[in-house]
Amino acid sequence: MLLRISALILAATFTAPAVLPAAQVRIGVTVGRHRVYDRDHRDYHAWNSGEDRAYRQYLAERHLRYVRYARQRRVQQSAYWQWRHERLERERR
C-alpha cells in the first residue's frame, strides 16, 4: 500500500511540470513572461505599460470598446499588430 502511494506521488512529481505550463498558455500569449507573439510578423513583443497604452490608443482610434488583448479573436490581434508595426515604422523615420 505504501509503495503504491509513493509511486503515485513520484509520478505526479514528474508529470506536473509537463502539464501545468500547457494549461497556462493561451493562443498567442505567453502568460507570466508578458510576451506576446505576432504571428504575421513572426516576432515577439513585450507587453508592458507602453504596449498597453498603444493598444488602448488603437482601440480608441477605431471607436472599439476595450477588450483585453488575450481575449480578442485572432483577426483582431493581427489587425492590432499590423497597425502597431506601421506605427513603429513611421516613428523610426
Contacts in CASP RR format, 6 or more apart in sequence:
PFRMAT RR
TARGET T0000
AUTHOR 0000-0000-0000
METHOD contacts of the structure
MODEL  1
MLLRISALILAATFTAPAVLPAAQVRIGVTVGRHRVYDRDHRDYHAWNSG
EDRAYRQYLAERHLRYVRYARQRRVQQSAYWQWRHERLERERR
24 31 0 8 1.000
24 32 0 8 1.000
25 31 0 8 1.000
26 70 0 8 1.000
27 74 0 8 1.000
28 36 0 8 1.000
28 37 0 8 1.000
28 39 0 8 1.000
28 77 0 8 1.000
29 36 0 8 1.000
29 37 0 8 1.000
29 47 0 8 1.000
29 69 0 8 1.000
29 70 0 8 1.000
30 36 0 8 1.000
30 37 0 8 1.000
34 46 0 8 1.000
34 47 0 8 1.000
34 48 0 8 1.000
35 44 0 8 1.000
35 45 0 8 1.000
35 46 0 8 1.000
35 47 0 8 1.000
36 44 0 8 1.000
36 45 0 8 1.000
36 47 0 8 1.000
36 51 0 8 1.000
36 69 0 8 1.000
37 43 0 8 1.000
37 44 0 8 1.000
38 44 0 8 1.000
38 45 0 8 1.000
38 78 0 8 1.000
38 81 0 8 1.000
38 85 0 8 1.000
39 74 0 8 1.000
39 78 0 8 1.000
40 78 0 8 1.000
40 81 0 8 1.000
40 82 0 8 1.000
41 81 0 8 1.000
41 85 0 8 1.000
45 51 0 8 1.000
45 81 0 8 1.000
45 84 0 8 1.000
47 69 0 8 1.000
54 84 0 8 1.000
54 87 0 8 1.000
55 69 0 8 1.000
55 80 0 8 1.000
56 66 0 8 1.000
58 80 0 8 1.000
58 83 0 8 1.000
58 84 0 8 1.000
59 65 0 8 1.000
59 66 0 8 1.000
59 67 0 8 1.000
69 77 0 8 1.000
69 80 0 8 1.000
72 80 0 8 1.000
END
